Amino acid sequence: MGKEHRQRPRVDFGKGVGVHIMGIDGTWRRHCAMLDISESGVLLQVEGSMAGLDLKEFFLLLSSTGLAYRRCELIRVNGDQIGARFLKSVEKKKAGTPNDRRQLAESGH
């Protein structure tokens, strides 16, 4: 993968860091080596075959329990390496917890 495509500085992991990718629907999972990462994307080396996997969007699992993850969009494939962009989740702003709203109402605001 050419570095000319990169828009942001990356952190390079010499031997790679063990991570997993998983299909959005949870039907497949593969072990990968994370070769480098930036604020906006990642370069992965996938172990095993990618044949038949829907890689358009997938989850990058950064912890063994799956509690740390990023949703990704495939940018390019080069052999066993894939480049992906992180998708930002759109969160609706909540008016606080019920307790926060009650305290606000009690204070007269």
C-alpha positions, 0 to 999 in steps of 0.5 A: 500500500502506498503511503501517498494515499495517506492523509494523516500521520500514522503510528507504525507497528513493526511486527503488527499488533494482533487484532480481529475483524468481524462482519457487521452481521457477526457471521465471520471473524478473522485474525489480523495483524494491525500494521499501522493506524491513524486517527482516520484509518488502519492498515491490516494484514489478514490471516487466512482467506478473504474469499467470500467475506463481505468486507465493504463494512466490518468491525475492527476488534481491538480487544479480546472481549470485543469491548474496544472496537471501531466500525470500518469501511474498506478502502483498498485490498492489496494481496493479504493487506487491507486498508480501511477508513474508520466510520464515525458513529452518529450519536443522538444527544440525550437530555441527560438521565432521568435523575439529571432532568429531575434535578434540573426541574427541581432547581427551577431551570 
